[in-house]
Amino acid sequence: MSQSCSARWTCAIFAAGLIGLSICSPPMEAENARGDSWRAPGRASRMNNPIPLGPASVAAGRIVYSQQCLCCHGEHGRGDGSAACDLDPRPADLCGLGIGAESDGALFWKITTGKASMPSFETEISERDRWNVINYLRTLKPRPATVASTQE
């Protein structure tokens, strides 16, 4: 676990203790369970990713994700990292439909500015690497649809 991730996790545990969190809710989709939406401003949403989606960018994004995002969003981006249970609101499931519908510009803005338990990464991750992380996120597999069993 990186020092940055470890420090955030420690802070999250401390904060959780202060507010008395005791149960771990499921990961959040693009909007949290309380109905609060987190929408990027239109101008930010229209930003285009200047880094082409390709193997080098995805590999660079995977490294940064592992160092900065994995402890909250989990190995596969499901919002189930080691620190996730202690955060309110829970980290987004980056494989959910809501995230897939977000523009690269909106994701860049969210990574840059942060909100609530999602910290700002404006000074921690270079602009280029934030775009690389977005390219990596685009390679995560969406959750398979649950198939209802027809067996009785």
N, C-alpha and C positions, 0 to 999 in steps of 0.2 A: 504494500500500500504506500503510495507516495506521501511525503511529508505534508503536502497541501491537503490531500484527501484525509489523512489521519487527523490533522488539525480541525478540519471541518466536521469530521465525524465526532470528535471529542466535544466540540462546541454544540453539535446537534444533540448529543446525549445529555449534556448539561442543561440545555434549553428544554429538552423534553422532560427532564426531571423537575424543572422549575414549574412547568405548566401541567404536570401530572398526567402525561400520556401513558396509557397502560396497555392499549391494544393496537395491533398493527392492522390498518385497513388496506384494502387492495390498491395497487398502483392506479394513478390518475390517468385519465385520457387527456385530451387537449384542454378540457375545462374541468375544474375540480368539482368534487362532489357537492360543494355548497352552492353550485350554480355560478360561481364567479368565473368570468371569462378572462382570458389573458390574450388580448389581441394586439398585434403590432400595429403601429400607425401605418396608414396607407403608403406613405412615402417609403418607409422601411420595407414593407411587404413587396414593393415593386423593385427592390434592389436585385440585381442579377449576380449570381455567383461568378466572380472573375476567374476562378480556378476550375479548369475543365475536369469533369468526372472521369477519372482514369485510375489505373492501378497505383501509380505513385502517390496521388492525392489521397486515395482510400487508405493506403498503408500508413501515410503520415497521419491521417485523421484517426486511424485505429490506435496508434501510439498515444496521441494526445487524449483520446477518449479513455484509454486504459489508465492514464495518469491522473486525469482530472474529473472524469464523469462516472467511471465504473462503480465507485463506492456508493453512489446514490442510485444511478440508473441501472446497474447490474451488468453482468457480462454480456447479455444478449439484448440489452436495452429495454427490458420489461418493467423497469421501475422497482426492481427487487434487490438492489445492492445491499451490502452489509449495513449501511447507514440509513437506508430508506425507512425502516420501521420507526425510527426516532424522529422523522420529519413530518411536519404538518404545515401545508399539505404535502402529501406523499409525492415523490418524483413521478413525472409523466412516464407512461409506457410509450417509449419511442417507436414501438412497432404498431401502435394503435392507428386506427383510421384517421383520427383527428390530426395527428402529427404528419402522416403521409400527405394530407391535403394542404399542409402549410407550405408556403413558398420558401425558397432558400433565404430570401431577404427577411422574412418574418422570423425564421429560426435563428438567423444571424443576430437580429435585434434582441431576441430573447436571451441568447447566450451572452450577448454583450451587456445587457442591462440588468438581467436577473429580476426576480420578484419573490418575495417571501422566503421560502426555504431554498430557492434556486439563487445562488450567489451570482453577482456580476463577474464575468470573466474578461472584462475590458482590459484590465492591466495584467492579468495572469496568463492569458493565452493570446499570442500575436493574432493580428487580423487574418493573416494568411492561414494560420492553423485553425482559427474558428471556421473558415470556409472549408478547410480540409475535413474537419469534424463533420460538417454538414454532408459532405460527399460520402464520408463513411456511414453516416446515419441512413443515407439513401440505399445502402446495401443491406441493411438489416431486414430480415424476413418478417413480413406481417404475421400476426397470430393466425393460425388456421381457424376457420370457422368451426364451431362446435356442431358436430353432426348428431342429431337426435337418434337414439337407438330405436330400432323397430322391433327389437326382440322383447319378448315379455317373459 
